[in-house]
Amino acid sequence: MVKPMSQLIVTPRVYEAVLTILNNVAQAQCPLDKAYAQHFFNFDYASQDHAVITQITGDMVRKLNLYSFITGNTITHITSNPAVLFYAWSKIEQQTIPSFIELTQQEIDNVEQLIDTAKHNQSLMDGCPAWLNTLGENELADSWPQERSALALAAKRFIRANLLKTNTVELQKTLEKEHITTRLISDCVTALEITSNSSLFKSLAFKNGLFEQQDVGSQLIIEALDVKPGMRVIDACSGAGGKTLGLAAYMKGKGRLLAMDIEEHKLAALKQRAKRAGADNIETRLITSSKTIKRLKESADRLLLDVPCSGLGVLKRNPDAKWHSDMSESLPTLRHLQQDILTRYSKMLKVDGIMVYATCSILPSENELQVSAFLKANPNYKLINETTISPAQSGFDGFYFASLQRISA
Ligand SMILES: C[S@@+](CC[C@H](N)C(=O)[O-])C[C@H]1O[C@@H](n2cnc3c(N)ncnc32)[C@H](O)[C@@H]1O
């Protein structure tokens, strides 16, 4: 069972908010982050209530199949009996039962009996759907149960200090003045863990570009590229620039950093974020055809291929992904795309240059097996090292990254 952070105060307004957001995710198939964004755009809450809403909704979305088993409602109709749902949540998360919910003795007995039954099925207690359990067992064998349990926990919040403007020690002091408390992370020079419930994005420190929210694994991928000021660097699947901005900070504004993606709106968001971060050596380029890539042949000292993947390493952060698809169609397509990107995009690297292939997955079929297949077909690259960040062992999100060097044309 998850140990609660503290006893949460569930007011009728919090209760209604959780049900609305949950309905949007479970019934309308809205991604959790969008459901939060929509709700919090329309309604204002005190920061304490905001935190309670996201914690309870997250607890429920992480284990929708468990709540479905206990309430007797399908996942899409999980909110049909809200009092039973909240009672079950209080019991599972060891929280105080909201004072205003009313249940019959029979409903209470039923829930308690079903929780006792569920405790004999650890996969159900971990909120793991059958398709994911089979996939995890096939790919990770004995290490899967531990990873499965780790992926069922609430995600911790981490930020990356923007080295263009500050460092972790200085940032920690600045944030304290805004009542945001943090902890230094020994494994990573840019990371702080947020230890208070404070809202980050309303802080002055965020508006001034002193940090970005980012998991430690992502920050370690940035570090692995070992970029230096003056280099020519390509981030070929940059998205909205989570890692591009970190790379820019290590480059100290010197050299050329090209951020590329196939989605224009992501590159537009990157430009906004770069402005706030004070990162002015970033150029964005939309990939419109294979020519965009061919024109950059042998041009990069460093190349990041942060490829599209199943995202199964970051289920703590995006638990809704477990319920929206069983990935039986998307996973083979993704693996094919990953190998295609490795094969074609690696040609942008100069001889002696280093590229990092990265995913936010812990499945070997998206990670080490992709890299070994690439190396077999391309003996002009060599593996320098590879790392899997295990959610079970690290407490962070799950990632994989491999550094490869091009040894000849
Ligand atoms: C894992 S995400 C990247 C996240 C990003 N690097 C970050 O740190 O925030 C993968 C990205 O690859 C992009 N993508 C998908 N197919 C692509 C392709 N063929 N070439 C380049 N980028 C692609 C997606 O739009 C998505 O933004």
The ligand as a Tripos MOL2 file, in Angstrom:
@<TRIPOS>MOLECULE
LIG
   27    29     1     0     0
SMALL
NO_CHARGES

@<TRIPOS>ATOM
      1 C1          9.9830   11.7230  -26.5860 C.3       1 LIG1
      2 S1          9.3710   13.0590  -27.4760 S.3       1 LIG1
      3 C2         10.6400   14.2500  -27.3000 C.3       1 LIG1
      4 C3         10.6390   14.9780  -25.9930 C.3       1 LIG1
      5 C4         11.6210   16.1170  -25.9600 C.3       1 LIG1
      6 N1         12.9230   15.7690  -26.4220 N.3       1 LIG1
      7 C5         11.6960   16.6950  -24.5580 C.2       1 LIG1
      8 O1         12.6860   16.4560  -23.8640 O.co2     1 LIG1
      9 O2         10.7640   17.3860  -24.1550 O.co2     1 LIG1
     10 C6          9.5710   12.5750  -29.1430 C.3       1 LIG1
     11 C7          9.3520   13.6640  -30.1380 C.3       1 LIG1
     12 O3          9.6240   13.1240  -31.4140 O.3       1 LIG1
     13 C8          8.8050   13.7700  -32.3700 C.3       1 LIG1
     14 N2          8.8020   12.9540  -33.5870 N.ar      1 LIG1
     15 C9          7.9540   11.9770  -33.9690 C.ar      1 LIG1
     16 N3          8.3320   11.4580  -35.1550 N.ar      1 LIG1
     17 C10         9.4650   12.1100  -35.5190 C.ar      1 LIG1
     18 C11        10.3200   12.0490  -36.6300 C.ar      1 LIG1
     19 N4         10.1140   11.1950  -37.6320 N.pl3     1 LIG1
     20 N5         11.3780   12.8830  -36.6730 N.ar      1 LIG1
     21 C12        11.6070   13.7540  -35.6780 C.ar      1 LIG1
     22 N6         10.8260   13.8660  -34.5950 N.ar      1 LIG1
     23 C13         9.7640   13.0550  -34.5190 C.ar      1 LIG1
     24 C14         7.4830   13.9320  -31.6460 C.3       1 LIG1
     25 O4          6.7210   14.9770  -32.1980 O.3       1 LIG1
     26 C15         7.9480   14.2280  -30.2090 C.3       1 LIG1
     27 O5          8.0040   15.6030  -29.9840 O.3       1 LIG1
@<TRIPOS>BOND
     1     1     2 1
     2     2     3 1
     3     2    10 1
     4     3     4 1
     5     4     5 1
     6     5     6 1
     7     5     7 1
     8     7     8 2
     9     7     9 1
    10    10    11 1
    11    11    12 1
    12    11    26 1
    13    12    13 1
    14    13    14 1
    15    13    24 1
    16    14    15 ar
    17    14    23 ar
    18    15    16 ar
    19    16    17 ar
    20    17    18 ar
    21    17    23 ar
    22    18    19 1
    23    18    20 ar
    24    20    21 ar
    25    21    22 ar
    26    22    23 ar
    27    24    25 1
    28    24    26 1
    29    26    27 1
@<TRIPOS>SUBSTRUCTURE
     1 LIG1         1 GROUP 0 **** ****
